[in-house]
Amino acid sequence: MAPRSTGERAGFSPMRGLRWLLYLISAGLIAIAVIRAIPPKRVVIETGPIGGSYYETARKYQALLQLHGVDVELKVNPDSLDIINHVEHGTDGVQVGFTAQRVQRENYPNTVSLGSTEVQPLYIFYSTGLGQVNSLTGLRGRRIVMPPERSATSEAALRVLQDYGVTKANSQISFMPLTEAADALRNGRADAGMFMLASNNALIASMALDDNLEMLSLTDAETLSRLEPYLRPTMLPRRIYSMSVGVPSDDVQLVSATVNVVVNKDLHPAIVYMLLEALAEVHQGPSFVNVAGEFPNMINLSVPAHPLAKEWSKSGTPWMYRDLPLPVAGLIDYYLIIGIALFLLTEFYKTSKYFAELVGLISESMALRTLMAIDRDVRRGRTLSPTQLMMAHVAERMLSKSDKRRRRETLIKRIHAATDPAAAAAAHPQTAE
């Protein structure tokens, strides 16, 4: 085989290969940076059971986000207490969810709240066949149904029942899917049922209008809110479900939990702003238990507020996300701080360079003036003092790299000649003769 020529060997230069490797690494890093900054096209929201308030609310969010080109998957979970755990760990891609239960904040360092969106009353319905029931103590020993045990409803219901001495030990408490629990109550297979849903939920409205069911008013609602601090007293106005029929016939006192929309703190800012806009549109109106404009708010948060939610409540969505395509807005937002920092560093470098040049120019001018003054004394035949000699030395060093170097050398020669007889003789040989 013929040996490779010098040109062929040059094509396999290690330095050239290293250069191409650096190019590839740089291109890869840029691609990763761009991909990371671009908002995702798919978001997973975990909800409660179909027909529940979480699910219905999430469907509204889904419709609004899809207008921005974001595909929203709704993940149904009857065990709603687990939703926040899935948001915390990103289980099955879940990034958004709901809470209305007691939450130990320290257990969820990766989860933040976009705000409180509504209050959900804990409704207590009982069969009219029981006669008049004025207190939860009247349900002791009865058949009580409620949604799955790992749900916000059942957690609240069991705690409230226990406050009245109604427990699994002395009563028949059954857990079943939401719609099945409602059917069991309607069909007489249960004496009472407890449901924590939005006040305008269709299932609640249907039970409120059912002639065979009565709604229990909790006259101790204020006391219960002290015993269970995450619950708050709520009043359901009379005739709110039907003015003509008069349902309910009187104001109903209830306790309710505050619903939070929670997200993983790594959720892209673009999606966060879309959700905040959705929250405002969906929840700003009145409900049966709150006035218009009360929600969403940053009160009664189950976990710390998302930093962007705090900013958004004051100034709204940033212009870039309002006016620019999402990918472009994401890139600008993601790297804006880095860009500003680089710009400031560049400007600082330029300014410091100009300042150094100015200082150098002033120093050179002062040094040259010093040498000229000393030179005048030399030409007048004066003896230079130690201070003048020191100043001449300092000025000489300051002008060592100046463009006034030639002028400096002339002056220094004269000064040296005046202070060194040998140098004077070399500079003026005719005088020495």
N, C-alpha and C positions, 0 to 999 in steps of 0.2 A: 504493500500500500504506500502511495506517495506521501511524503511528509507534508504537513499543512504549511502554507505560506505564512509570512509574517502578518499579512492582512487578515487571513483566516483566523490565526491565533488571536489577533486583536479583538475579533468579534466575540470571543469567549472571556473577555476581561472580567475579573471578579468585581471590580469597581462598577463596571457597567451593569452587571447583574444586580449588585446591591442597590444601584440607583433605581432600576426598574422595580425592585422589591419595595423600596420606599414609596415609589409612585403608587403601587398597588395598595399598600397599607394606608396611605393617605386617602386614596379614593374610597377604600372600604370604610374608613372612619367618617368621611364626609357623608357617605350613603347611610351609615347607621345614624348619624346625627340628624339627617333629614327625615328618615323614617320615624325616628323617635319623636320628632317635633310635630309630624303630621297627625291630626286628630284621627282616632279610629273610626271605622265605618260601621262598627257593630258594638252594641252595648247590651249587657244582660241585667235586667231588673228582676229581683226575686220578690214575689208577692205572696199573700195568703191564699186561701182557697178561692176557686172560681165562684163569683157571686159576692165575695166579701169586699169590704171597702178598699183594702190595699189593691186588690186586683182591678177593681173599677177605676181607681185613681191611676194606676200604672197604665191602663189602656189609654187614658187621656194623655199622659206623658208620651206614650208611644206614638200617638197620632201627631203630636206637635214636633217631636224630634225627627220624625220621618219627613216632615216638610223641609228639613235641613239636609236631607240625604243620609240620615243616620238610621240604620236598621236596628230596631229594638226587639230583643227576645224577652218574653215574659216567662219566668220560671216559677211555676206554681208550687207552693209548699204549705200544706195545711198546718204544719208545726211551725207557726210563725215566730216562736221564740228563738228558733235557730237562724233566722234570717241575718241577724247582726253578726253571728259567728261566720256565716258564709261570706258576708261582705268583708269582714276583717281579714280572712285568709284567701279571698278570691276563689273560693270553691266553685268549680265548674264555670269559671269565668265571671262569677257574680261580682258586680261592682257597685250596684245601687240596691237599696232595700228600705224597709220601714221598721220602726220600733214604736211600741206603745207600752212597754213593760219597764220594770225596774232594771236599771243597768249599772253595773259596777264599772266605772269609766276606766280604771286602771287595767282592766282585762282586755281593753280594745284600743291599743296604742295606734293602730293603723286605720282607725275609723273616725270620721268626722261628720258633723251634721250640716246640712244645707238650710236647716231651719225647721221650726214647728209649723205644721200645715193645717191642723184641725184638732178638735177634741172629739173623741168617740165616747158617747155615754154607754154605761153598762146598763142595758135594758133587762128588766126582770118581768117576764110575763107568767101569769098563772091561769089555770083553768077556772072559769066562772063556777064550775061545779064545786069548788072548794068553799064557796061563800066569800065573804069579805075578809081579805088578808091585809092587815095593816102594818105588819112588820115581817122581816125575814125569819124571825123566830117561828112564825106560823108555817114555815116550810119544813120544819124539823119532822123527820120521819116520812117525808114525801118523796116521790120520784122526780128527780131534777135532771134535766139534760143540758148539755153545753157542748161547744166545739171541742176538737181534740185537746188532750191534756197539755200538750206542748204548744199552747196558743196563748196569746196575750189575754183573750177573753177568760179562759179557764184559770190562768194565774190570778187575775184580779177577782174573779168570781169566788174561787176557793178561799182567798184571803178574807173577802168580805163576809162570806158565809161563816167562816170560822170565828169572826168577831161577834157573830150572833149565836155561836154555839152549834151551828149546823155543820156536821162533818160527815165523812164517808162512814164513820162508825155508827152514826144514828140515822142516816138517811141514805136513800138509793141514788147515788150520783153516777150518771152515765156520760161517757164522752163519745161523740160520733161526728162525722162530717157535718158541716154547717147546715146544708139543706136538709139532711136526714134528721138532724136535731129539731129543726123547725117543723118538719112533717110529723115527727113523733109527738110533739106538743099539740099540733092541730088535730091529730087523729086520736087523741086521748091515751096514747101509750106513755105519756108523761104528765105529771101534775104541774110542773113549772119548767121554765127554760131561761137561761141567761145568755145574752149575746151582746158583745161590745162591737158596735158598728157605727158608721156615720149616721147622723140623724135622718138624712134623706135617703138612706139605703132602701131599695125596693122591698127587700125581705122584711125589714122592720115595719115599713108602712103597711104591708099586707097583714102582718100579725096585729098591728095596732087597730086595723079596721075589721078584724075577725071578731064577730059577736060572741064567740065562745072563749075569748081570751081577755084578760084584764091586765093592765100595766100597774106594777107596784111602785108607789112613790116612797122614796127613802127619806123620811122626815129627819133622819140622823145624818144626812149627807155631809153637813159641815163637820160633824164629829168624825165620820169615817175618813174625811180628807186629812184630819190630824193623825189618825191612827195609821193611815196608808198615804204618806206624803206625796207619792207620785200620782195620786188621784186627786181630783178637784171637784168641788160641788158644782152642779150644773142644773139649770132649770129649763124644762121643756114646756113651752107655753101651751096653754089650753087651746083646743080646736086647731092645732097646727097641722094635723093630718087631714082634717076635714072640717071646714067651717059649717057646712050644711048639716052634717050628722052630729057634729060636736065631739070630735075625737082628738085628744082626750077631753073629757068633760071639765077637768080642772088642771091647773099647773101641776107638773110632775117633777118632784125633786129626785135627782139622780147624781151619781158620781161618774166622772169621766176621766179618761187618760189622754194625754197629749201625744199626738202622732208626730214623729220626726222622720224626715227623709235623710237617710244616712248613706254615705259613700266611702269607698276606699280612698285614702288620702292621695294615692297615686293616679286617680282618675284624671284624664287629660283636661286642662283648663277649658278647652272649647266645649266639652261635654258638660262641665260644671256650669258654665254660663247658659248653655241651652236649658239645662234642668232648672236653673234659677228663674229663667224667663217662664218656663212651663209652670213652676210653682206659683208664680205671681198670677198667671192667667187662670189657672185652675182653681186657686184657693182664695182669691181676693174678694169674691162675692160673699153674700150672707148665707148662713145655713139656718136650720131650725134652732140652733143653740148658740149662734154667734152673729155679730153684726158685720156688715161689709167693711173691709179694710183691716179687720183684726188679724187676719192671717194672709200670707205667711209672716212669721216674725222670728226673732232670735231670742225668745223667752222660753223657759222650761226645756232646755236642750238636754237630751239624754247623754250626749258625748260632746266634746268641745266643738265649737263652730269652725267650719272651713274658713281659712283666711280670706279666700276670694268671696265667700258669702258675706263677710263683714264689709268688704269694700263695695260689693255690689249693692248692698242695702243703702249705701250712701251715694254712690255715683253711677250705678247701673252698669250695663255691659260696655266694655272698652270699645272705642271706635273701630279698632282693627277687626273685631269679631262682628261688628255691625255692617261694615262697608266693604270688607275684603273677602275673597273666597277663603273657605276654611283652611285649606293647606297653606296658603300664603300667610294668613293670620296666625296660624299655629307656629310657623317658622319664625315670624317676627317676634311673637310673644315669648317663644322659648329661648331665643338667643338675643333678645333686645338688651338685656342687662350686660351680657358679654360684649356686645357691639359697643354699648356706651362706655364700658370700662376700657376697651381697646382704643376708642376715640379719645377718651380723656388721657390715657397714657401717651398716645401719640402727640396730643397737644401739649402735654406736660414736657415731653422730650424736646419738642420744637422750642417751647418757651425757655426751657432751661439752657438749650443750645444758644439761643439768641442772647439770653442774659449773660452766659459765659463769654460770648463774643464781645458784648458791651463792656463787661468788667475788664476783659483783656485789653480792649481798646483804651479804656480810661487808664489802666495800669501802665500801658506802654507810653501813653502820652505823658503821664506823671514822671515815669522813669526817664524819658528823653529830656523833659524839662529839667529834671534834677541834674542830669549829666551836663546839660548846656550851662546851668548856673555854676556848677563846679568848674567847667571849662573856662568860663569868664574869669573866675578867680585865678585860675592857672595862668591865663594870658596877661593878667594884670600883675603877675609875679608874687601873688600871695601864697603863703605856706598853708597847705591843706591840713585841717584838723583831723584827729582820729574819727570823729563823727562823719565828716565829709568823705573820708576814705571808705568807711563802712557803707555809707549811702551810695557811693559810686559802685561798690562791689555788688550791692543788692540790685541796683538799676541795671548793671551789666548782665546779671543773671535773668532779670525780667525781660530783657530785650534779646536774649540769646536766640530765640526762635522767631523774632519779629521780622517783618519785611523792612524794618528800619535798621537792619543789621549793619549795613555799610556806614550809615551815619553814626551808629553807635561805636563802630571800630575806630573811626577818625577821632571821636571825642575821647575814647578810652586811651588811645595812643598818646594823646597830648597830656592827659592826666597822669598816666604812668611815667611819661618822660619827666614830668615836673616833680615826681616823688622818687624817681630812681635815676641817679646820675649816669649809670651805665647805659640805661635806655636812652637818656638824653643825648649822650655822645653818639650812640648808634643812629639816632634820628637826625642829628645835626653834626656830621663829621668836620665841617669846615670851622665850626665854632670851637671844637676840641683842639684843633691845630693852633 
